[in-house]
Amino acid sequence: MRDNYMRSIRPVIVMASSAFLAVVAILFLYYFDNKYTAGGKQAENGILRLTEEEAENRPVRYLIEGWEYYPEVLLEPAAFRGWRKKGAGKS
């Protein structure tokens, strides 16, 4: 009888353990790998002002709110003349 009970409860234990581990993993990623809740200053209007101490303490900055990154490319202001955001100016 005890053997039947253990067989019937085993799937419940496995599912509950899996759900618990999934929640722990999601919370871990939310707190330690979330660019929206990361501390530190963010750029405003395309300008990020940092002191040397702030740059040394947190050398990595997340680009959020509409930034785009082009590795190994220097874009000058002339490249953006006449450029409009998608959907801007539509009535």
N, C-alpha and C positions, 0 to 999 in steps of 0.2 A: 504494500500500500504506500509506504514511504517512497519507494522507487517511482511509482506512478505520479505521485505528487511532485517529485523533483523533475521528472520529465515534462510535466505540464507547466511548471513554473520557469523552467530554463529559458524558453523564448522571451518571456516577459523580462527576465533579468538581463538578457542580452540586449533587448530593445531599450530598456531603461538605461543601461550602461552606455550604449551607443549615443542615445540622446543627450546624456549628461556630458560625455566627452565632446560631442559636437558643440554644445553650448559653451563649454570651457574654451574650445578652440576659437569660436567666433568672438567671445569676449576678449580673449588674448589679442586677436588681430585688431579688434576695435580700439583697444587701449594702447597698443604698442606699434601699430602700423596704420595709423589713420591720419592722412594729411590734413583733414579738416579740424581735428582736435589737437593737432601738434602745437606745442608752445612756440613762442617766438613771434617776431613781427612779420607781417605780410606786406606785400607791396600795395600801395594805393595810387591809383591813376598812373600805373607803370613805373613808379619810383619806390625803391626800397632803400631806406636810410638806416644804416647800421653804424654803431660805434665799433672800434677795433675789438673791444671786449666781447660784444655781442656776436661778431663774426667768428671769433676764436671759440667761444663757448658752444655755438651752434653753427658749424660750418655748412651744414646741409639745409637748404630752404626748399619747401614744396611750392610748386607753381600751381596755384588754383585760381578760379574765377576768370576763365577765358584766356589763359596764357597758352602759347604754343612754343615748342622748343625745336630748333633746327640745329643739330650738331654740326660743328665745323663750318658754319655759315655766318657771315657778318652782314646783317641787313641794315642798310642806312635809311634815314627818313625818306629819301626819294623813292624808295621801293614801295612806300605806302601811300604816296600821293594818288588821290582819286579812288582809293580803296574804300569800300563800304562794308559794314558788317552785314551778314546775311539777314535779310528781313528788315534792315534799317530803311526808314523812309517810305515804307509801304503804308498805304491807307486802308 
